[in-house]
Amino acid sequence: STSWSIPCATPFAMPPKGSINSVIAIADPDFTAWLDKHHDKCAIGQWFQSPNAVGRSLGLGWAQAVQARFEAYEKGWKLLVHCGGHAGDAATAIGLGLPGVLFTGEHLDKTSLPAIAQRLSSMAEQRGAVFITNPPPLLPTA
């Protein structure tokens, strides 16, 4: 049995919807320049993780543009949108059709977190998106 938890918070039982074995972290907002130079080194079907709380920094429009760029390469690459503890950003990312959402819930009341995570998980499942509550292992970017 796997325990899904939030770092420094009370664990909550939220198994992942979908599977992501590892991701390449996007640290630079101009990640597409790196990708243009190194696209031949990225595996087919590779997942990439946006910066933390991307909806609050770069915006979910940035995430959509990155996913569109991935699709142009036709290698099955997908973006895991790191929404941090922002449930509204997670719901919006799911509604925009982004393929993966990482929601950690650290900004929420511990008693309401399981219900909110379950609701987001159901939304993601309906849209065919992967929903996870713990970051997957990171792969090096160079």
Steps between C-alpha positions, in 0.01 A plus 500: 500500500637839400455806717459826311599799706587864488845596625479656850126438517257234608492210251188451299399196299499604136638237265619633164261507207727391220868433513811713465827320570730800472508855367746751363461818704453825313699760690525770233196683359673485159515123519404465136845633399660218702257253346581614146869423567450173690177351365686200361606405856145485637321166497178447313212541745713703745325706767627848590411683822424872504650729764327493841167683515530589133152654492619762750823582319513434127129433462301210365512658153875436510425136588262473205762645265765255623261205455419621147873511427537145630220384272673660200796264553263200471690295757223461755655743747273629773506777756434434867370832631625560854217690671645487850221548752276705272181302439363764261809476282473121501133515397581751227788290366269200482231709329753627244573143402858488624608136525630484857447682829713488813307635798670501840235686697737670744290818513182322607350409834609143575143393573366616162796380294387140437159608368650768275764262366232238433288753311799609290591137437148430373515804271834385359371149445200634307733704277753219452774684691748354745456635855767445765568639846870416536771616261651219293878447484689761298732420213798723420445757224849496349 
